[in-house]
Amino acid sequence: MKESESAATPEPWQWGEETWRGMIGRARAGRSLAPAAWPNGARCAVAISFDADHETIPLRDADPSPMRISQGQYGARQGVPRIRALLEREAVPATFFYPAVSALTHPDEVRGVAGEGHEIGIHSWIHELNTKLPYEAERDLSFRASDVLGKLAQKTPCGMRTASWDFSPNTLAVIREMGLLYDSSLMADDDPYELMDDGEATGVVELPPEWIRDDAVYFNFMRFSGLRPYTPPSAVSEIFSAEFEGAWEERGLFLLTMHPHIIGHRSRLPLLARLIADIKAKGGVWFATHEQIARWCKEQAVG
């Protein structure tokens, strides 16, 4: 006998309007927070960020492979020193998002990055996927991660980027309870906007990333999957440059997401160096941390 429709879990085409509207309403884009002007007359803001995952991705997957773990260690051993040297040479601030376990594994790195004036942001506990967690676990891990990073950086983080941009139906409630200034996980716009929670304005600034502006999608290599071969750095450079040019023309935000264990290789970091040089040559640009951009956008909107 066939199972009756009433006994089965409803399919999306069987949902009532209340169900799908409820899903759409969670963490929805509200008013634009793109400012009328950027500081010092700049026409474009540039936010460079690094997700310092290091060893946490195989740990998250309960993968004890020394090979996989060593790939993450490369980010701390080679990637971050090269990145810090480049940022110091170019006098460019950046935001580093750390899983707490990554920070606890490399505490001197976090202290050094923060001491050089870069922002430290929340990026999960052990790169867990929020949509796999109950609310209580997500909340606990987020608060614990903030505490770890705050102690190491000597400053309480004011922003979050969820691991793998995996934003659960509960994540915004956690962000609001933590009193964070901004999130950088959602993709409803190119420029900053205010997050809405079931129609309510939250005051939380969203600094939207995008897979297009992420190094991982071009350079990741999974031995037993179809994610090969690598994309040439020249092709990635062309894409990133086109995204920047579009932001510059529209007087908006160019937000770039990278990973030390990916971008930090000898053949890849030069593309970031060239991009920074080209951006500076273009002129009219404000390089800033995520916190600086979020505060500016929020202040301009209130004013």
N, C-alpha and C positions, 0 to 999 in steps of 0.2 A: 504494500500500500504506500502511495506517495505521502510524504510529509506535508501537512497542510501549511498554507502560507502563514496562517496565524501563529503556528508553533515555531516557525523558522525565524531567524534573525532577518529583519527587513532589509531588502536591498536598497541602494541609494534611490532607485527609481520609485520605490515605495514610500520614501520618507514624506512626512508632512512638511509644510512650509516652515513650521516652527523649528524643526530639526536642522534643516540646511541653513536657515537664517542664523540660528544659534552658532553653527560652526563658522560661518562667515564673519560673525560679529566679534569673535575673539581676537584680540590684538590687531584690530583693523586700523588702517591708515586714516588719520583724521586730518586736521588742517596742516597745510604746508608750513614748515618752519624755515624754508629757504629765505635768508635775509635779503633785504633790499640792497645791502652793501656789506662787503667783508671788511675787516680792519685795514686801516691805512690805504684805503682806496683800491685794494686788490679786487680783481674781477673773478677770481677762482680760489677755492680752498682745496688744499691737498692734504689728505690724511693717510699716512703710511702706517701700516700695522703688520705685526708679526704674531702669529699664533705659535707660541713656543711649546709645542706638544711634546717634543723630545721622546722619551720612552713610553708615554702613556697610551698610545694607540694599541700596541700589542698587549700591554697590561690590561687595558679595557676589554680586549677580546680574549683574555685569559690565555694568551699565546706565550709560552715560555721560551720560544725559539731565540737563542742568543743572536742569530742573524738578524731577525726582525728588530730585536731590542737594540742591536748595534746601529741600525739605520737611524733610530731615534737619537742615540747618543751622539751621532755625528752632528746633530743640530746644536748641541751644547758645546761639543769639543772643537768644531771648526766653523759651523754656520754663524753662531752668535758673535764670536770674536770678529769675524770678517764684517758682519753687519754693523756692529758697534764702531769699528774703525771707519767704515764708510760714512755712517751718520755723523761721527765726530768730524771727519774731514770736510763734509759738506755743511756742517752746522745745521742739520735737519733734525727736528724732534720727531719721535715716533711713539706709538702705543704698542706695548707688548702684552698680549693676553696669555696668561699662564693657567693651565690646570694646576690645582694645588699640589698634586703628587709630583709633577714636574718641578715646581718651585721647591718642594721639600728635598728633592733629589739634587737640585743645583741651587742652594740658597745663596751662595756668594754671587752667582750670576744675577739673580734677582736684585740683590743689594747693589751690585755694580750698575746694572741697567737703570735702576731708580736713581742712583747717585749721579748719573750723567744727565738727569733731567727728563728722562723718558717716563711715560705713564705706564703703570701696571694695572691691567684690567682682569676681571674674573673670566675664567674659561673652563668652568666645571671643576670637579674634584679629581677624577681619573679619566677624563674624556668620555664619561658615560653619556648615553643617549637619553635625553629627558623623556622622550615619548615612551620609553620602556619602564619608567619609574612611577610609583605612586606619588601623590602630592607630598606626603610626609617625608619621603626619602629625598625628593628633589629639593625641598625646602631646607632640610638638614644639611645636605651636601653643599648647597649654595652658601649658606651662612658660614659653614666651616671653612669653605674655600676663601671666602672674603676675610675671615679672621687670619688665616695663614698668610695670605698675601699682604694684608695690612701690617702685620708684625714684621715681615721681611722688608717691605718697602718703606716702612715708617710712615705710611699714609693709607687711610682706608680707601679701598677702590670705590669709584663712583659709577663704574660702567661694567656691563657684562656683554660677552659674546658667547652664546651657547656652543658647546662642542658640536662640530659638524653642522652648525646652524640648526640643530634639532630642537625646535621651540615647541614645547608641549602645550596643551590646553591650560596648564597650570602655571606656566613660566611667568606670564605677566603678573599674576597675583603674587608670586614670590618676589619679583623685581620691585613691585610696589611696596610690599612689606619691608623689603630691605632699604627702601628709600633711595634707590639708585637714580642718578641723573639721566642716564641713557642706556639704551640697548643697541647692539650692532649685529643683529641676526636675521632681520626680516627684509623683504625685497620688494616692497610695493611702490617704490619711487627711486629716482636717481639722487634726489636731494633730501635733506632732513625733513622729518615730519613728526607730528605728535601721535602717540599711540592712543587708540580708543579701546575701551574695555566694555563690550556690550552697550555701545552707544555713549559711554561716559568718557569724557576727556580725562586722561590720567596725568598729564604734565610730564610724562616720560618722553624724552627725545629719542627718536629712532634715527640712527645713522646707517642707512641701508648699504649692505655689501651686495655683491653679486658674484656668481660663479665665473662670469666672464672676466672679472678682475681678481681672480684667485689663481695663484701659481699651481696649486695642487691638481687642478683638472687637466693641466697641460703636461705636467712633469711626473705625475705619480706612475709607479710601475708595480703592478701586481703579478707576480710570477705565474700564478695559475688562473689568470683571467684574461680577458681581451684587452686590458688596459696597457697596451704596448703597440708600437714603440713610443719613445719619448717624442714630444713636439720640439722642434728646433727652437732654441732661444730667440732666433731672429723672428720667427713667426709670432711668438709670445710678445716680443717687443713691439711688433706692428699692432697687435691688438690693444695692448696697454696704452700705447701712444694715441691710438684712435679714440679710446675712451677718454683720455685726458683732453685731447683737442675738443671733443664734444662738450666736456664740462667747461672748458675755457670759453668756448663760443657762447654757451648758455649762461655764463656767470654762476656756475653751480659748484657742486662738490665732486671731487675726484677722490674716491676712497679705494685703496689698494690693500688686499690681504695676501700675505705671504707666510711661509713657514721656514724657519731656519734650516731644517733638515732637507728642505727641497731647494729653496732659492740660494742657499749658502754654498753650493758647489762652485768650483772654479769656473766652469763654463757658463754659469747662470747669473751669478752676482753682478758681473759686468753689465748685464742688460738693465739692472736697477740703477747702476751708476750712470749709464748713458741716459736713462729716462730722467733721472734727477737733473742731470746737466741740461737736457733739452727743455725741461720745465723751467729751469732758471733762465735759460736763454729766451724763452717765450716772454717771460716777465709778467708782472701783474698778478703774482701768486702769493698766497699765504700758506706756508707750511705750518701745520699745527697738530697737536695731539687730538685724539677723539674728545677728551674732556674739554679742551679749549674751544673746539668747534661747537660742541653741544651747549656749552654755557653761552657762547656768543649768540647762537641761534635762539635760545630760550629768552635771553635778555632782550634781544631785538624784537621778538614777538610780543613780549610784555610791554615794551616801550611803545 
